[in-house]
Amino acid sequence: MSNLLTPAIVDCPYCGEQLEILIDGSAGDQDYVEDCQVCCSPIEIAVQIDAAGQIIDIQSKRDTD
């Protein structure tokens, strides 16, 4: 089995810093909250994964949007 953890870069919608996150392609589409590593604000992350486990799209937004 191949390693489906893929690094991805997202921008924090609060402080603007670029953050590296790891996406598990074997888990399918995902919606979760991850705290910013810089300002500690909660970021809503939405990931779309295709049938092959590849990332199609990643979106990050404030948890209040």
BAZAVEX-240194 format. One record per residue: z, y, x of N, C-alpha, C in turn; residue in three letters. Coordinates in pm, 1 decimal. Layout:
BEGIN
<<Z,Y,X>,<Z,Y,X>,<Z,Y,X>,'ALA'>
...
// end
This chain:
BEGIN
<<0.0,-117.2,85.0>,<0.0,0.0,0.0>,<0.0,124.0,89.9>,'MET'>
<<-82.3,221.1,56.8>,<-89.0,342.7,136.9>,<20.2,439.5,94.3>,'SER'>
<<54.8,528.1,186.8>,<154.9,630.3,159.1>,<90.2,739.2,74.9>,'ASN'>
<<137.6,757.6,-47.3>,<78.5,856.1,-136.0>,<154.7,987.6,-138.2>,'LEU'>
<<251.5,1006.4,-46.4>,<318.6,1134.8,-37.6>,<226.1,1232.0,34.2>,'LEU'>
<<190.6,1338.9,-36.2>,<96.1,1435.7,16.6>,<163.3,1571.9,26.4>,'THR'>
<<161.6,1633.9,144.9>,<216.6,1768.8,153.6>,<125.2,1868.6,83.8>,'PRO'>
<<186.0,1967.2,19.5>,<110.8,2072.9,-49.2>,<186.4,2204.0,-30.0>,'ALA'>
<<113.7,2313.5,-33.7>,<172.7,2446.6,-19.7>,<170.1,2516.1,-155.7>,'ILE'>
<<284.9,2571.3,-195.5>,<293.7,2653.0,-316.4>,<359.6,2785.0,-279.0>,'VAL'>
<<331.1,2888.2,-357.3>,<395.0,3018.3,-338.6>,<511.5,3030.6,-434.2>,'ASP'>
<<625.0,3078.2,-382.9>,<739.6,3104.1,-470.0>,<705.1,3224.1,-558.5>,'CYS'>
<<717.3,3209.5,-690.8>,<685.3,3320.7,-780.2>,<792.6,3430.4,-780.2>,'PRO'>
<<902.3,3407.4,-711.6>,<1009.9,3506.3,-703.3>,<999.9,3589.4,-574.8>,'TYR'>
<<1000.6,3523.1,-458.7>,<1004.1,3595.4,-331.3>,<869.2,3597.6,-259.8>,'CYS'>
<<771.5,3517.1,-306.0>,<638.3,3517.5,-247.8>,<620.4,3430.6,-124.4>,'GLY'>
<<725.4,3366.4,-77.6>,<714.6,3280.1,40.2>,<632.2,3155.7,9.6>,'GLU'>
<<558.7,3108.5,109.6>,<486.4,2983.0,96.5>,<580.8,2869.2,131.8>,'GLN'>
<<582.4,2767.0,47.8>,<671.4,2653.3,64.9>,<591.1,2524.6,71.1>,'LEU'>
<<631.8,2434.4,157.6>,<567.6,2302.8,162.3>,<649.4,2206.3,78.2>,'GLU'>
<<581.6,2139.4,-15.2>,<645.4,2038.1,-97.6>,<570.5,1906.6,-77.3>,'ILE'>
<<634.4,1797.0,-110.5>,<570.7,1666.0,-102.9>,<542.9,1616.8,-243.7>,'LEU'>
<<419.1,1575.5,-267.6>,<377.2,1526.0,-398.8>,<354.5,1375.2,-388.6>,'ILE'>
<<413.9,1300.0,-480.3>,<395.3,1154.9,-487.7>,<279.2,1125.5,-582.5>,'ASP'>
<<162.6,1097.4,-526.8>,<43.2,1072.5,-605.9>,<52.3,949.0,-693.7>,'GLY'>
<<140.7,855.5,-659.8>,<153.1,732.9,-739.4>,<229.6,756.4,-869.4>,'SER'>
<<292.1,873.1,-884.7>,<372.8,901.8,-1003.1>,<291.9,964.1,-1116.9>,'ALA'>
<<165.4,993.4,-1094.6>,<83.6,1055.0,-1199.1>,<118.0,1202.1,-1216.8>,'GLY'>
<<76.0,1259.0,-1330.2>,<103.6,1400.0,-1358.2>,<254.5,1422.6,-1359.1>,'ASP'>
<<294.4,1539.6,-1309.1>,<436.9,1568.8,-1295.4>,<467.3,1711.9,-1336.3>,'GLN'>
<<580.7,1730.9,-1399.8>,<637.7,1862.1,-1429.2>,<784.0,1854.1,-1388.5>,'ASP'>
<<825.1,1940.4,-1296.1>,<963.8,1937.2,-1251.6>,<1004.4,2073.0,-1197.2>,'TYR'>
<<1133.8,2090.3,-1173.2>,<1187.9,2214.4,-1117.7>,<1237.1,2185.9,-976.7>,'VAL'>
<<1199.2,2274.7,-884.9>,<1243.4,2264.3,-746.4>,<1290.9,2402.2,-703.2>,'GLU'>
<<1404.9,2408.8,-637.1>,<1456.5,2536.6,-590.5>,<1379.2,2583.6,-468.0>,'ASP'>
<<1353.3,2716.2,-462.8>,<1287.8,2775.3,-347.5>,<1376.4,2754.3,-224.8>,'CYS'>
<<1317.3,2716.1,-113.4>,<1391.4,2692.2,10.4>,<1437.4,2822.4,74.6>,'GLN'>
<<1382.7,2936.2,30.7>,<1416.8,3065.2,88.9>,<1515.2,3142.1,0.5>,'VAL'>
<<1478.2,3165.3,-127.8>,<1561.7,3248.7,-215.4>,<1645.2,3167.2,-314.7>,'CYS'>
<<1627.8,3036.6,-317.2>,<1705.7,2943.8,-402.2>,<1679.0,2957.8,-552.4>,'CYS'>
<<1575.4,3029.4,-590.9>,<1541.9,3042.9,-732.8>,<1470.8,2917.3,-782.2>,'SER'>
<<1488.6,2881.6,-910.8>,<1425.3,2760.8,-964.7>,<1276.9,2783.9,-996.0>,'PRO'>
<<1192.6,2701.2,-938.2>,<1047.4,2710.8,-956.2>,<1002.0,2592.7,-1041.3>,'ILE'>
<<929.3,2621.5,-1149.8>,<868.9,2514.4,-1228.7>,<738.6,2475.6,-1161.3>,'GLU'>
<<723.6,2347.3,-1130.4>,<604.9,2296.1,-1063.7>,<535.0,2198.2,-1157.5>,'ILE'>
<<405.0,2218.4,-1176.2>,<322.6,2128.7,-1257.9>,<210.9,2074.9,-1169.3>,'ALA'>
<<200.5,1942.5,-1163.2>,<102.1,1877.5,-1076.9>,<14.0,1786.7,-1161.9>,'VAL'>
<<-116.7,1798.0,-1143.0>,<-211.5,1707.1,-1207.6>,<-266.2,1613.3,-1100.3>,'GLN'>
<<-263.8,1483.7,-1131.3>,<-307.8,1379.0,-1039.7>,<-420.3,1300.3,-1104.9>,'ILE'>
<<-525.4,1267.9,-1028.3>,<-634.2,1186.5,-1084.9>,<-600.6,1037.9,-1075.0>,'ASP'>
<<-688.7,952.7,-1124.9>,<-666.0,807.7,-1129.5>,<-651.2,746.0,-990.6>,'ALA'>
<<-707.5,810.9,-889.0>,<-699.6,759.8,-751.9>,<-574.3,809.1,-679.7>,'ALA'>
<<-490.3,888.2,-748.4>,<-368.4,937.7,-686.6>,<-388.1,1065.8,-607.3>,'GLY'>
<<-501.7,1132.0,-625.4>,<-530.5,1256.2,-553.9>,<-488.5,1376.2,-638.9>,'GLN'>
<<-441.9,1480.0,-571.4>,<-399.5,1601.2,-639.9>,<-521.4,1676.7,-691.5>,'ILE'>
<<-521.3,1708.4,-820.6>,<-627.6,1788.8,-881.0>,<-586.4,1935.3,-883.0>,'ILE'>
<<-460.1,1961.1,-924.1>,<-414.2,2098.5,-938.8>,<-262.4,2103.8,-925.3>,'ASP'>
<<-212.9,2214.4,-866.3>,<-69.5,2240.2,-859.4>,<-47.2,2383.5,-904.6>,'ILE'>
<<49.4,2402.1,-992.7>,<83.7,2536.8,-1037.6>,<234.0,2555.1,-1023.3>,'GLN'>
<<272.2,2674.2,-979.5>,<414.7,2708.3,-969.7>,<437.9,2837.1,-1048.2>,'SER'>
<<549.6,2839.7,-1121.3>,<581.2,2959.7,-1199.5>,<731.8,2972.3,-1212.5>,'LYS'>
<<773.5,3092.1,-1253.0>,<915.4,3115.7,-1278.0>,<961.5,3029.8,-1395.0>,'ARG'>
<<1085.4,2989.3,-1392.3>,<1134.5,2907.3,-1502.6>,<1152.0,2988.5,-1630.5>,'ASP'>
<<1136.2,3120.6,-1624.2>,<1149.1,3205.2,-1741.7>,<1014.3,3244.6,-1801.3>,'THR'>
<<902.5,3205.2,-1737.5>,<766.9,3239.9,-1787.2>,<728.0,3153.3,-1903.9>,'ASP'>
// end
